[in-house]
Amino acid sequence: MIRWLKRGDRSAIVRIVRLELIPLSPHSHPTGRKLHKEIEARLKQGSTLVAEEAGRVCAFLHLIIQQQTLFVDLLAVDSSRQSKGFGSKLMMRAENHAVGVGCRRAVLYVDRGNDRGLRFYERLGYSVVAYHESLQCYEMLKWLPA
């Protein structure tokens, strides 16, 4: 089931970030309570979709919409549930939501070295438009239907 974030989901999201995203990142990240506070602050800046299976959060997508642009800030799937379609379903729901509120494009960033992530987004129609050396990541873009 894909749904919007509920108050009790935050701990599961922090766990997924710690286990699935941080190991892929070339940057240093806080741990413990500092990580929890950083994620809490980030989640307040947009909206979050959650994938739930058997009552357990197994994936999430955090999005921000600004000036007809969907920005996919974070997407992560628990390793035990990867390759089961959760990431694709979350992306489809986010893109459909964005089109519904007038967005014309979607933008996201993928860390250098995350080749699996690049291939995933390319399969969904995203293209690399730039590499940002200072951020050590690829910027990807997809035009959304009108």
C-alpha positions as CSV (number, residue, x, y, z in Angstrom):
1,M,0.0,0.0,0.0
2,I,1.2,3.5,-0.9
3,R,0.1,6.3,1.4
4,W,1.1,9.6,2.8
5,L,3.3,9.9,5.9
6,K,1.9,9.4,9.3
7,R,3.4,10.6,12.6
8,G,4.6,7.2,13.7
9,D,6.5,6.5,10.4
10,R,9.5,8.7,11.1
11,S,11.6,6.1,13.1
12,A,11.2,3.6,10.2
13,I,12.3,6.2,7.7
14,V,15.4,7.1,9.7
15,R,16.2,3.4,9.9
16,I,15.9,3.0,6.1
17,V,18.0,6.1,5.5
18,R,20.7,4.8,7.9
19,L,20.8,1.3,6.3
20,E,20.1,2.0,2.6
21,L,21.1,5.6,1.7
22,I,24.0,6.6,3.9
23,P,26.2,3.7,2.8
24,L,25.8,4.8,-0.8
25,S,26.7,8.5,-0.1
26,P,30.2,9.9,-0.6
27,H,29.5,12.4,2.1
28,S,29.7,12.1,5.9
29,H,26.5,12.1,7.8
30,P,25.4,12.4,11.4
31,T,24.5,9.4,13.5
32,G,22.1,8.7,16.3
33,R,19.9,11.6,17.5
34,K,21.6,14.0,15.1
35,L,20.6,11.9,12.1
36,H,17.0,11.7,13.4
37,K,16.8,15.5,13.8
38,E,18.3,16.0,10.3
39,I,15.7,13.7,8.8
40,E,12.9,15.3,10.8
41,A,13.9,18.7,9.5
42,R,14.1,17.5,5.9
43,L,10.7,15.8,6.1
44,K,9.1,19.1,7.2
45,Q,10.2,20.8,4.0
46,G,7.9,18.8,1.7
47,S,5.6,15.8,1.5
48,T,6.4,12.1,2.0
49,L,4.9,9.0,0.5
50,V,5.3,5.7,2.3
51,A,5.1,2.1,1.1
52,E,3.8,-0.2,3.7
53,E,3.6,-4.0,3.6
54,A,2.0,-6.1,6.4
55,G,1.8,-3.0,8.6
56,R,5.5,-2.2,8.2
57,V,7.1,0.7,6.4
58,C,9.4,-0.8,3.8
59,A,10.1,2.2,1.6
60,F,9.5,6.0,1.3
61,L,9.8,8.9,-1.1
62,H,10.2,12.5,0.1
63,L,9.2,15.2,-2.4
64,I,9.2,18.9,-2.7
65,I,7.2,20.8,-5.3
66,Q,8.3,24.3,-6.3
67,Q,7.4,26.3,-9.4
68,Q,6.0,23.5,-11.6
69,T,8.9,21.2,-10.6
70,L,8.8,18.0,-8.7
71,F,12.0,17.5,-6.8
72,V,12.5,14.0,-5.5
73,D,14.6,14.6,-2.4
74,L,14.9,11.1,-1.0
75,L,13.8,7.6,-2.2
76,A,14.8,4.5,-0.3
77,V,13.6,0.9,-0.1
78,D,14.5,-1.5,2.6
79,S,17.0,-4.0,1.2
80,S,14.7,-7.0,2.0
81,R,12.0,-5.4,-0.2
82,Q,14.2,-4.2,-3.1
83,S,13.3,-5.3,-6.6
84,K,9.7,-5.8,-5.6
85,G,8.3,-2.7,-7.3
86,F,8.1,-0.4,-4.3
87,G,10.4,2.2,-5.7
88,S,8.7,2.3,-9.1
89,K,5.2,2.6,-7.4
90,L,6.4,5.4,-5.2
91,M,7.9,7.3,-8.2
92,M,4.7,6.8,-10.2
93,R,2.5,8.1,-7.3
94,A,4.8,11.1,-6.8
95,E,4.8,11.9,-10.5
96,N,1.0,11.6,-10.8
97,H,0.6,13.8,-7.8
98,A,3.0,16.4,-9.3
99,V,1.1,16.4,-12.7
100,G,-2.1,16.9,-10.8
101,V,-0.8,20.1,-9.2
102,G,0.6,21.4,-12.4
103,C,4.3,20.3,-12.4
104,R,5.9,20.1,-15.9
105,R,9.2,18.4,-14.9
106,A,10.8,16.2,-12.3
107,V,14.3,16.6,-11.0
108,L,16.4,14.4,-8.7
109,Y,20.1,13.8,-7.8
110,V,21.9,10.5,-7.6
111,D,25.2,10.1,-5.8
112,R,28.4,9.3,-7.7
113,G,28.9,5.5,-7.5
114,N,25.2,4.7,-7.2
115,D,25.1,2.9,-10.6
116,R,22.1,0.9,-9.6
117,G,20.2,4.1,-8.8
118,L,21.1,5.7,-12.1
119,R,19.9,2.6,-14.0
120,F,16.6,2.6,-12.0
121,Y,15.8,6.2,-12.8
122,E,16.8,5.8,-16.5
123,R,14.3,2.9,-16.7
124,L,11.7,5.4,-15.5
125,G,12.5,7.9,-18.2
126,Y,15.0,10.2,-16.4
127,S,18.1,11.4,-18.2
128,V,21.4,12.7,-16.7
129,V,21.6,16.4,-17.5
130,A,24.6,17.4,-15.4
131,Y,27.3,16.1,-13.1
132,H,28.0,18.4,-10.1
133,E,31.5,17.8,-8.9
134,S,31.1,19.9,-5.7
135,L,28.1,17.7,-4.7
136,Q,29.5,14.5,-6.2
137,C,26.2,13.7,-7.8
138,Y,24.4,13.5,-11.1
139,E,21.4,15.7,-11.8
140,M,18.6,13.8,-13.6
141,L,15.5,15.2,-15.3
142,K,12.2,13.9,-16.7
143,W,9.6,16.0,-18.5
144,L,6.1,15.2,-17.2
145,P,3.0,15.0,-19.3
146,A,0.7,18.0,-19.5
